[in-house]
C-alpha cells in the first residue's frame, strides 16, 4: 500500500456534494489562507519545545516518508498490528487522534473546501485534501524529533484519523452535529517568522467547542472547551448582544503521549462571533504569558493587522506583526 492511494481516493470523492455550512466567510476570514493553515498545522507541535524541534526539517520529511510509504512493513518492524492498535486506539494517545486529527481535521477540510469553492477552483475537494495532507505530513515530520514516536503514530494519523476526517466532512448529519450542536470553531494562532532565529513561532491549530445542550442563564452562559496542544475548560459569558468573554484553565502539554503538562490560564474576547484577542498565562511554547490581538480587533479599512507579544519563561520577549499576509514577521528572542 502506498500513500498515493489516499490521493486516488480523494479524486473519487471530489464529485460528492457538500452541504452549505459556510464556515468560510470572505469578509471575516479576509487574512485566512490555505497557506496560513499549512504553516499552523505543520508547526503546531513546536508549542512543546521539550519534545519537538523544527531544525533539519527536510531531513525529518525524508524520515517520515520512509516510515509511512510502506505501512505494512513499518508496522511489523515497530512491533506489529496488535501494538499499533493498543497504543494508538486504547491508550491516552487516542485523545489527540480524535480531537485534533478527526474532529479538527474534518472542520478544516470543510473550511478549505469552501475556500476553494468560493474562489472558483476546479475540484475543490482535491485541493482541500492536498492542503490538509501537506499540513499533516509536515506535522508528522516534526514529530520524528522525539525518539518515542514510531511509525505507528504517523500511520494511525495519516491512514486512519486524517483520512476518516476527510470522508466525514462530506457527511451532513455529522457536520451539523459538530458545528451546530457542539459549536466547534477554529481559533488558530497567528504564525510569525522570526528574523533572528529563522524559525516560525506562535503557530498552532486550536479549536473550541460550546455544546448547546449545556447552555443556561438565558443562553448567556455556555460551557467553553478549548483543545489543541493546550486543553482548557471554562465558561463563555455573553455580556452584550455582540460580545462574549471566555475564560478557563487547563493543561499545556509537555508530554503529549501521556497527556501531561503544566497548568495554564486563558482569557478570550469575541465580537460578532470572531476572536478579538487571547491571553495565555503559563502556556505553550515555554511562554510565561502570551497576548494575541487579531485583525477583528485591529482592522482599519483594508488593513488587517495581527499582533503578538509574549514573554519567554527563561527570559526574552517574542514579538510579531502580520499585515494582510499568510504569516507575520518578528522575533522570538528580543
BELGI-V775803 format. One record per residue. N is the residue number from 1. SS is DSSP state (H for helix, E for strand, - for the rest). PHI is phi as a letter, one per 20 degrees, with the letter a starting at -180 (none if undefined). OMEGA is omega in whole degrees, -180 to 180 (none if undefined). Layout:
n = {N,N}
ss = {SS,SS}
phi = {PHI,PHI}
omega = {OMEGA,OMEGA}
This chain:
n = {1,2,3,4,5,6,7,8,9,10,11,12,13,14,15,16,17,18,19,20,21,22,23,24,25,26,27,28,29,30,31,32,33,34,35,36,37,38,39,40,41,42,43,44,45,46,47,48,49,50,51,52,53,54,55,56,57,58,59,60,61,62,63,64,65,66,67,68,69,70,71,72,73,74,75,76,77,78,79,80,81,82,83,84,85,86,87,88,89,90,91,92,93,94,95,96,97,98,99,100,101,102,103,104,105,106,107,108,109,110,111,112,113,114,115,116,117,118,119,120,121,122,123,124,125,126,127,128,129,130,131,132,133,134,135,136,137,138,139,140,141,142,143,144,145,146,147,148,149,150,151,152,153,154,155,156,157,158,159,160,161,162,163,164,165,166,167,168,169,170,171,172,173,174,175,176,177,178,179,180,181,182,183,184,185,186,187,188,189,190,191,192,193,194,195,196,197,198,199,200,201,202,203,204,205,206,207,208,209,210,211,212,213,214,215,216,217,218,219,220,221,222,223,224,225,226,227,228,229,230,231,232,233,234,235,236,237,238,239,240,241,242,243,244,245,246,247,248,249,250,251,252,253,254,255,256,257,258,259,260,261,262,263,264,265,266,267,268,269,270,271,272,273,274,275,276,277,278,279,280,281,282,283,284,285,286,287,288,289,290,291,292,293,294,295,296,297,298,299,300,301,302,303,304,305,306,307,308,309,310,311,312,313,314,315,316,317,318,319,320,321,322,323,324,325,326,327,328,329,330,331,332,333,334}
ss = {-,-,-,H,H,H,H,H,H,H,H,H,H,-,-,-,-,-,-,-,-,-,-,-,-,-,-,-,-,-,-,-,-,H,H,H,H,H,H,H,H,H,-,H,H,H,H,-,-,-,-,-,-,-,-,-,H,H,H,H,H,H,H,H,H,H,H,H,-,-,H,H,H,H,H,H,H,-,-,-,H,H,H,H,H,H,H,H,H,-,-,-,H,H,H,H,H,H,H,H,H,H,H,H,H,H,H,H,H,H,H,H,H,H,H,H,H,H,-,-,-,-,-,H,H,H,H,H,H,H,H,H,H,H,H,H,H,H,H,H,H,H,H,-,-,-,-,-,-,-,H,H,H,H,H,H,H,H,H,H,H,H,H,H,H,H,H,H,-,-,-,H,H,H,H,H,H,H,H,H,H,-,-,-,E,E,-,-,-,-,-,E,E,E,-,-,-,-,-,E,E,-,-,-,-,-,E,E,E,-,-,H,H,H,-,E,-,-,-,-,E,E,E,E,E,E,E,-,-,E,E,E,E,E,E,E,E,E,E,E,-,-,E,E,E,E,E,E,E,E,E,E,E,E,E,-,-,-,-,E,E,E,E,E,E,E,E,E,E,E,E,-,-,E,E,E,E,E,E,E,E,-,-,-,-,-,E,E,E,E,E,E,E,-,H,H,H,H,-,E,-,-,E,-,E,E,E,E,E,E,E,E,-,-,-,-,E,E,E,E,E,E,E,-,-,-,-,E,E,E,E,-,-,-}
phi = {none,c,f,f,g,f,f,f,f,f,f,f,e,f,e,f,e,c,f,e,e,m,f,e,c,g,f,f,d,f,d,e,c,g,f,f,f,f,f,f,f,f,e,g,f,f,f,d,f,f,d,c,c,e,f,l,f,f,f,f,f,f,f,f,f,g,f,d,f,c,f,f,f,f,f,f,f,e,p,n,f,f,f,g,f,f,f,e,c,d,c,f,f,f,f,f,f,f,f,e,f,e,f,f,f,f,f,f,f,f,f,f,f,f,f,f,f,f,e,m,f,f,l,f,f,f,f,f,f,f,f,f,f,f,f,f,f,f,f,f,f,f,f,f,g,d,f,f,e,d,f,g,f,f,f,f,f,f,e,d,f,f,f,f,f,f,f,f,f,e,e,f,f,f,f,f,f,f,e,e,f,e,m,f,b,e,c,f,f,d,f,c,e,e,f,e,e,l,c,e,b,l,d,q,e,c,c,c,b,c,g,f,f,d,f,b,l,l,m,e,d,c,f,c,c,c,c,r,e,c,d,c,c,a,c,d,c,e,e,c,g,d,c,c,d,c,b,a,b,a,c,e,f,d,c,f,f,e,l,d,a,d,f,c,d,c,b,c,c,c,c,l,m,d,f,e,a,b,c,d,d,m,e,f,l,l,d,f,b,b,d,d,d,d,g,g,e,e,g,c,l,e,e,c,e,c,c,c,b,b,d,f,f,e,o,o,d,d,b,b,c,c,c,l,c,f,b,e,c,r,b,d,b,f}
omega = {180,-179,178,177,179,179,178,179,-179,179,179,-177,-173,-179,-179,180,178,-180,-179,-179,180,170,-180,178,-174,-179,-178,-178,-174,-179,179,177,175,180,175,179,-179,178,179,-178,-179,-173,180,-173,180,170,175,-176,-180,-178,-166,-180,177,176,177,-174,-178,177,179,175,178,-179,-179,176,177,-177,-172,-174,175,-172,-179,180,-178,179,-180,-180,-175,172,175,-175,180,179,178,-178,-179,-175,-170,-177,-174,177,180,178,-178,-178,177,177,-179,-174,-173,-175,-176,-178,179,-180,179,176,-178,179,179,-179,178,179,177,177,-178,174,-178,-177,171,178,171,179,-178,177,178,178,178,179,-177,-178,178,-179,172,178,-179,-179,177,178,180,179,-180,178,175,178,-173,-171,-178,180,-177,179,-179,180,-179,-176,177,-179,-171,-174,-178,-171,180,179,177,179,179,-178,-174,176,176,-176,-174,-179,-180,-177,175,178,-178,-172,-176,-176,-178,177,-178,175,175,175,-175,175,179,-173,-179,174,-179,178,-178,-176,-176,177,172,168,-177,179,175,171,-178,-177,174,173,176,-175,-179,-173,-176,178,178,-176,180,177,178,177,-180,174,-174,179,180,-178,-177,170,171,-178,-169,174,-179,-174,170,-180,177,-174,170,-176,-176,-175,-177,173,-180,177,-179,179,-179,-171,170,-169,170,175,-174,179,180,-180,177,180,180,-178,-179,176,-175,177,-177,175,180,170,-178,176,-179,-176,175,-176,177,177,177,174,178,-173,-174,-177,178,178,177,169,-179,179,173,172,-170,-180,179,179,-170,-175,176,-177,-178,-179,-177,-177,171,-173,176,173,180,-179,179,-178,180,-178,-179,-176,171,-175,-179,179,175,179,176,179,178,176,-179,177,180,178,176,-177,-179,none}
